[in-house]
Amino acid sequence: MKLSKAVSLKILSICEEKNISVNKLASICCLTQSTVQNLIAGKSKNPKMLTIIRICEGLEIPLQDFFDDELFQSIERED
């Protein structure tokens, strides 16, 4: 699986788990709606670590918990 797809699926999973919309996620994490939408849509092929950190901080989850998912076990390079 490509990194962008794994990040997208993880974000959608967290939103569903916490019962929040993608727009609410952007607001909580102090990110623009377009940034979060690009992550979800897979348009951001190389998501910045700072963006993922902001998402984790906004959702009050450790960064380790974000990546501690089988989605990230076999990531394919996107270069």
Beta strands, then each sheet from edge to edge (+ up, - down):
end
